[in-house]
Amino acid sequence: MTRDGDAVHLTRKENDVLAMLARSPGRVVTHRALLTAVWPDVTDPPMEYLRIVVRNLRQKLETDPSRPTLLRNETGIGYRLSTD
C-alpha cells in the first residue's frame, strides 16, 4: 500500500480491518462484524481493540487524521470506507 507515493506498512490487524471495509465501500460495517472477523479467537473482544487499529490506520492513511475523510465513523454503529 502507498500514500502519496510512499510505501505504508500495515500490521495484519490493520490490513484485515481495511480489507473488510474495502469489501463494502461506502457502506457501514458494524463494530461487532469487524471485531468478530478480525479477532475470531477472542470471545467478546473489547471495542478498544478496534478503536486502536482504526486510529493507527488514520495516522497512516489520512491527510489529517483528526478530520478523517477516508475511514468514517458512524457513531454507535460502525465504520465505513468513504468512496467520495
DSSP file (Angstrom, degrees, kcal/mol; ACC not computed):
  #  RESIDUE AA STRUCTURE BP1 BP2  ACC     N-H-->O    O-->H-N    N-H-->O    O-->H-N    TCO  KAPPA ALPHA  PHI   PSI    X-CA   Y-CA   Z-CA
    1    1 A M              0   0    0      0, 0.0     7,-3.0     0, 0.0     2,-0.3   0.000 360.0 360.0 360.0 144.5    0.0    0.0    0.0
    2    2 A T  E     -A    7   0A   0      5,-0.3     2,-0.4     7,-0.0     5,-0.2  -0.931 360.0-161.9-129.8 155.8    1.2    3.5   -0.7
    3    3 A R  E >  S-A    6   0A   0      3,-2.7     3,-2.0    -2,-0.3    59,-0.0  -0.971  84.8 -14.3-135.5 120.7    0.2    7.0    0.3
    4    4 A D  T 3  S-     0   0    0     -2,-0.4     3,-0.1     1,-0.3    -1,-0.0   0.848 130.5 -54.1  54.0  36.5    1.4   10.0   -1.8
    5    5 A G  T 3  S+     0   0    0      1,-0.3     2,-0.4     0, 0.0    -1,-0.3   0.349 115.2 115.2  83.8  -6.2    3.8    7.6   -3.5
    6    6 A D  E <  S-A    3   0A   0     -3,-2.0    -3,-2.7     1,-0.0    -1,-0.3  -0.794  72.0-110.4 -99.8 139.6    5.4    6.4   -0.2
    7    7 A A  E     -A    2   0A   0     -2,-0.4     2,-0.5    -5,-0.2    -5,-0.3  -0.415  29.4-156.9 -66.0 138.7    5.1    2.9    1.0
    8    8 A V        -     0   0    0     -7,-3.0     2,-0.5    -2,-0.1    -1,-0.0  -0.982   6.8-143.9-120.3 123.8    2.9    2.4    4.0
    9    9 A H        -     0   0    0     -2,-0.5     2,-0.4    51,-0.0    -7,-0.0  -0.761  17.2-167.2 -88.0 126.5    3.4   -0.6    6.3
   10   10 A L        -     0   0    0     -2,-0.5     2,-0.0     4,-0.0    47,-0.0  -0.918  17.6-127.5-111.6 139.8    0.2   -2.0    7.7
   11   11 A T     >  -     0   0    0     -2,-0.4     4,-2.7     1,-0.1     5,-0.2  -0.283  35.0-101.5 -71.0 169.2    0.0   -4.6   10.5
   12   12 A R  H  > S+     0   0    0      1,-0.2     4,-2.5     2,-0.2     5,-0.1   0.919 124.5  47.6 -59.8 -44.2   -2.0   -7.7    9.9
   13   13 A K  H  > S+     0   0    0      2,-0.2     4,-2.5     1,-0.2     5,-0.2   0.903 111.7  50.1 -66.2 -41.0   -4.9   -6.4   12.0
   14   14 A E  H  > S+     0   0    0      1,-0.2     4,-2.5     2,-0.2     5,-0.2   0.930 112.5  47.6 -61.2 -44.8   -4.8   -3.0   10.2
   15   15 A N  H  X S+     0   0    0     -4,-2.7     4,-2.8     1,-0.2    -2,-0.2   0.902 110.9  51.6 -62.4 -41.7   -4.9   -4.8    6.9
   16   16 A D  H  X S+     0   0    0     -4,-2.5     4,-2.1     2,-0.2    -2,-0.2   0.918 112.0  45.5 -62.9 -44.6   -7.7   -7.1    8.0
   17   17 A V  H  X S+     0   0    0     -4,-2.5     4,-2.2     2,-0.2     5,-0.2   0.945 115.4  46.8 -64.2 -47.6   -9.9   -4.1    9.1
   18   18 A L  H  X S+     0   0    0     -4,-2.5     4,-2.4     1,-0.2    -2,-0.2   0.901 111.9  50.9 -62.6 -41.3   -9.1   -2.1    5.9
   19   19 A A  H  X S+     0   0    0     -4,-2.8     4,-1.2     2,-0.2    -1,-0.2   0.899 109.7  50.2 -63.2 -40.8   -9.8   -5.2    3.7
   20   20 A M  H  < S+     0   0    0     -4,-2.1     4,-0.4     1,-0.2     3,-0.3   0.913 112.9  45.7 -65.7 -41.5  -13.2   -5.8    5.4
   21   21 A L  H >< S+     0   0    0     -4,-2.2     3,-1.3     1,-0.2    60,-0.4   0.879 109.1  56.7 -66.6 -37.0  -14.2   -2.2    4.9
   22   22 A A  H 3< S+     0   0    0     -4,-2.4    -1,-0.2     1,-0.3    -2,-0.2   0.749  95.9  64.4 -68.1 -23.7  -13.0   -2.3    1.3
   23   23 A R  T 3< S+     0   0    0     -4,-1.2    -1,-0.3    -3,-0.3    -2,-0.2   0.690 114.5  32.5 -71.5 -16.8  -15.3   -5.2    0.5
   24   24 A S  S X  S-     0   0    0     -3,-1.3     3,-2.1    -4,-0.4    57,-0.4  -0.449  86.2-169.2-134.1  61.1  -18.2   -2.9    1.2
   25   25 A P  T 3  S+     0   0    0      0, 0.0    57,-0.2     0, 0.0    -3,-0.1  -0.253  74.2   9.2 -59.7 135.2  -17.1    0.6    0.1
   26   26 A G  T 3  S+     0   0    0     55,-2.8     2,-0.3     1,-0.2    56,-0.1   0.353 109.2 104.4  80.5  -7.1  -19.4    3.4    1.1
   27   27 A R  S <  S-     0   0    0     -3,-2.1    54,-0.5    -6,-0.3     2,-0.3  -0.840  76.5-109.2-111.1 146.5  -21.4    1.1    3.4
   28   28 A V        -     0   0    0     -2,-0.3     2,-0.5    52,-0.2    52,-0.2  -0.530  24.0-160.3 -74.3 132.4  -21.3    0.8    7.1
   29   29 A V  E     -B   79   0B   0     50,-3.3    50,-2.2    -2,-0.3    -8,-0.0  -0.972  28.0-118.8-109.8 124.3  -19.7   -2.2    8.6
   30   30 A T  E  >  -B   78   0B   0     -2,-0.5     4,-2.3    48,-0.2    48,-0.3  -0.163  12.0-120.2 -66.0 154.4  -20.8   -2.7   12.2
   31   31 A H  H  > S+     0   0    0     46,-2.4     4,-3.0     1,-0.2     5,-0.2   0.933 115.4  52.0 -54.3 -47.3  -18.4   -2.7   15.1
   32   32 A R  H  > S+     0   0    0     45,-0.3     4,-2.6     1,-0.2     5,-0.3   0.905 108.1  50.4 -60.5 -43.9  -19.5   -6.2   16.0
   33   33 A A  H  > S+     0   0    0      1,-0.2     4,-1.8     2,-0.2    -1,-0.2   0.914 113.8  45.4 -61.9 -42.7  -18.9   -7.5   12.5
   34   34 A L  H  X S+     0   0    0     -4,-2.3     4,-2.6     2,-0.2     5,-0.3   0.934 113.6  49.2 -65.4 -46.4  -15.4   -6.0   12.4
   35   35 A L  H  X S+     0   0    0     -4,-3.0     4,-2.1     1,-0.2    -2,-0.2   0.922 113.9  44.1 -61.1 -45.9  -14.5   -7.3   15.9
   36   36 A T  H  < S+     0   0    0     -4,-2.6    -1,-0.2    -5,-0.2    -2,-0.2   0.832 117.1  46.2 -72.2 -30.4  -15.6  -10.8   15.3
   37   37 A A  H  < S+     0   0    0     -4,-1.8    -2,-0.2    -5,-0.3    -1,-0.2   0.885 119.7  37.7 -76.6 -38.8  -14.0  -11.0   11.8
   38   38 A V  H  < S+     0   0    0     -4,-2.6    -2,-0.2     1,-0.2    -3,-0.2   0.777 128.2  32.9 -87.1 -27.6  -10.6   -9.5   12.9
   39   39 A W    ><  +     0   0    0     -4,-2.1     3,-1.5    -5,-0.3    -1,-0.2  -0.532  69.3 153.6-123.6  64.2  -10.4  -11.2   16.3
   40   40 A P  T 3  S+     0   0    0      0, 0.0    -1,-0.1     0, 0.0    -2,-0.1   0.745  72.0  55.2 -67.7 -22.6  -12.1  -14.5   15.8
   41   41 A D  T 3  S+     0   0    0     -3,-0.1     2,-0.5     2,-0.1    -5,-0.1   0.437  92.8  83.6 -91.0   1.3  -10.2  -16.2   18.6
   42   42 A V  S <  S-     0   0    0     -3,-1.5     2,-0.5    -7,-0.2    -3,-0.1  -0.918  76.7-134.1-109.0 124.2  -11.2  -13.7   21.2
   43   43 A T  S    S-     0   0    0     -2,-0.5    -2,-0.1     1,-0.3    -7,-0.0  -0.655  87.1 -12.0 -76.0 121.8  -14.5  -14.1   23.0
   44   44 A D  S    S-     0   0    0     -2,-0.5    -1,-0.3     1,-0.1     3,-0.1   0.960  86.7-148.0  52.5  63.8  -16.2  -10.7   23.1
   45   45 A P        -     0   0    0      0, 0.0    -1,-0.1     0, 0.0   -10,-0.1  -0.334  21.4-104.8 -62.6 140.6  -13.3   -8.6   22.0
   46   46 A P    >>  -     0   0    0      0, 0.0     3,-1.4     0, 0.0     4,-0.7  -0.337  18.0-124.9 -67.3 146.4  -13.2   -5.1   23.6
   47   47 A M  H 3> S+     0   0    0      1,-0.3     4,-2.3     2,-0.2     3,-0.4   0.798 106.8  72.7 -58.3 -30.0  -14.2   -2.2   21.4
   48   48 A E  H 3> S+     0   0    0      1,-0.2     4,-2.4     2,-0.2    -1,-0.3   0.835  87.8  61.9 -58.2 -33.2  -10.9   -0.6   22.3
   49   49 A Y  H <> S+     0   0    0     -3,-1.4     4,-1.8     1,-0.2    -1,-0.2   0.949 108.6  41.8 -55.0 -49.6   -9.1   -3.1   20.1
   50   50 A L  H  X S+     0   0    0     -4,-0.7     4,-2.7    -3,-0.4     5,-0.3   0.902 111.5  54.6 -67.8 -42.6  -10.9   -1.7   17.0
   51   51 A R  H  X S+     0   0    0     -4,-2.3     4,-2.5     1,-0.2    -1,-0.2   0.898 108.5  49.7 -58.8 -41.2  -10.5    1.9   18.1
   52   52 A I  H  X S+     0   0    0     -4,-2.4     4,-2.4     2,-0.2    -1,-0.2   0.929 111.8  47.3 -64.8 -45.3   -6.8    1.5   18.3
   53   53 A V  H  X S+     0   0    0     -4,-1.8     4,-2.5    -5,-0.2    -2,-0.2   0.921 113.9  47.2 -63.7 -44.1   -6.5   -0.2   14.9
   54   54 A V  H  X S+     0   0    0     -4,-2.7     4,-2.6     2,-0.2    -1,-0.2   0.909 111.1  52.0 -65.0 -41.2   -8.7    2.5   13.2
   55   55 A R  H  X S+     0   0    0     -4,-2.5     4,-2.1    -5,-0.3    -2,-0.2   0.928 111.3  47.3 -59.7 -44.3   -6.7    5.3   14.9
   56   56 A N  H  X S+     0   0    0     -4,-2.4     4,-1.7     2,-0.2    -2,-0.2   0.897 110.9  51.4 -65.0 -40.6   -3.5    3.8   13.6
   57   57 A L  H  X S+     0   0    0     -4,-2.5     4,-2.6     1,-0.2     5,-0.4   0.917 109.4  50.4 -61.4 -43.0   -4.9    3.4   10.1
   58   58 A R  H  X S+     0   0    0     -4,-2.6     4,-2.0     1,-0.2    -2,-0.2   0.902 108.0  53.0 -62.5 -40.6   -6.0    7.0   10.1
   59   59 A Q  H  < S+     0   0    0     -4,-2.1    -1,-0.2     1,-0.2    -2,-0.2   0.874 117.3  38.9 -60.7 -36.5   -2.5    8.1   11.2
   60   60 A K  H  < S+     0   0    0     -4,-1.7    -2,-0.2    -5,-0.1    -1,-0.2   0.803 129.8  24.6 -84.2 -30.8   -1.0    6.2    8.3
   61   61 A L  H  < S+     0   0    0     -4,-2.6    -3,-0.2    -5,-0.1     2,-0.2   0.749  98.0  84.5-112.2 -29.2   -3.6    6.9    5.6
   62   62 A E     <  -     0   0    0     -4,-2.0     4,-0.1    -5,-0.4   -59,-0.0  -0.499  64.3-141.0 -82.6 146.4   -5.5   10.1    6.2
   63   63 A T  S    S+     0   0    0      1,-0.3    -1,-0.1    -2,-0.2    -5,-0.0   0.917 104.9  17.1 -65.2 -44.8   -4.2   13.6    5.2
   64   64 A D  S >  S-     0   0    0      3,-0.3     3,-2.4     1,-0.1    -1,-0.3  -0.861  73.8-166.7-129.1  95.6   -5.5   15.0    8.5
   65   65 A P  T 3  S+     0   0    0      0, 0.0    -1,-0.1     0, 0.0    -6,-0.1   0.744  87.7  60.6 -57.4 -24.7   -6.2   12.1   11.0
   66   66 A S  T 3  S+     0   0    0      1,-0.3    -7,-0.0    -8,-0.1    -8,-0.0   0.647 113.5  37.5 -78.0 -12.9   -8.2   14.4   13.3
   67   67 A R  S <  S-     0   0    0     -3,-2.4    -3,-0.3     0, 0.0    -1,-0.3  -0.608  89.6-163.0-132.3  71.9  -10.6   15.1   10.4
   68   68 A P        +     0   0    0      0, 0.0     5,-0.1     0, 0.0   -10,-0.0  -0.281  24.1 168.2 -65.7 137.4  -10.9   11.7    8.6
   69   69 A T  S    S+     0   0    0      3,-0.1    15,-0.2    13,-0.1     3,-0.2   0.527  78.8  43.0-116.9 -17.5  -12.3   11.6    5.1
   70   70 A L  S    S+     0   0    0      1,-0.3    12,-3.1    11,-0.1     2,-0.9   0.897 115.2  41.1 -95.0 -53.8  -11.4    8.0    4.2
   71   71 A L  E    S-C   81   0B   0     10,-0.2     2,-0.3   -17,-0.1    -1,-0.3  -0.837  81.4-168.5-101.3 100.2  -12.2    6.0    7.3
   72   72 A R  E     -C   80   0B   0      8,-2.6     8,-2.3    -2,-0.9     2,-0.4  -0.710  13.5-139.7 -98.4 139.5  -15.5    7.4    8.6
   73   73 A N  E     -C   79   0B   0     -2,-0.3     2,-0.7     6,-0.2     6,-0.2  -0.805   4.1-159.4 -94.6 132.1  -17.1    6.6   11.9
   74   74 A E  E >>  -C   78   0B   0      4,-3.3     3,-2.8    -2,-0.4     4,-1.8  -0.914  37.9-117.4-108.1 100.4  -20.9    6.1   12.2
   75   75 A T  T 34 S-     0   0    0     -2,-0.7     4,-0.0     1,-0.3    -2,-0.0  -0.040  88.9  -1.9 -48.6 125.7  -21.4    6.8   15.9
   76   76 A G  T 34 S+     0   0    0      1,-0.1    -1,-0.3     2,-0.0   -45,-0.0   0.415 131.2  62.2  77.0  -1.6  -22.7    3.8   17.7
   77   77 A I  T <4 S-     0   0    0     -3,-2.8   -46,-2.4     1,-0.3   -45,-0.3   0.746  99.6 -92.9-118.6 -60.7  -22.9    1.7   14.6
   78   78 A G  E  <  -BC  30  74B   0     -4,-1.8    -4,-3.3   -48,-0.3    -1,-0.3  -0.927  41.9 -61.5 173.0-150.4  -19.5    1.1   12.9
   79   79 A Y  E     -BC  29  73B   0    -50,-2.2   -50,-3.3    -2,-0.3     2,-0.3  -0.887  31.6-163.0-129.0 157.7  -17.1    2.4   10.3
   80   80 A R  E     - C   0  72B   0     -8,-2.3    -8,-2.6    -2,-0.3     2,-0.7  -0.993  23.5-124.7-140.3 150.6  -17.2    2.8    6.5
   81   81 A L  E     - C   0  71B   0    -54,-0.5   -55,-2.8   -60,-0.4   -10,-0.2  -0.849  37.3-129.3 -92.1 115.0  -14.7    3.4    3.8
   82   82 A S        -     0   0    0    -12,-3.1   -13,-0.1    -2,-0.7   -55,-0.0  -0.369  20.4-168.3 -69.6 141.3  -15.6    6.6    2.1
   83   83 A T              0   0    0      1,-0.1    -1,-0.1    -2,-0.1   -13,-0.1   0.299 360.0 360.0-107.9   5.2  -15.8    6.5   -1.7
   84   84 A D              0   0    0    -15,-0.2    -1,-0.1   -14,-0.1   -14,-0.1   0.468 360.0 360.0 -75.3 360.0  -16.1   10.3   -2.1
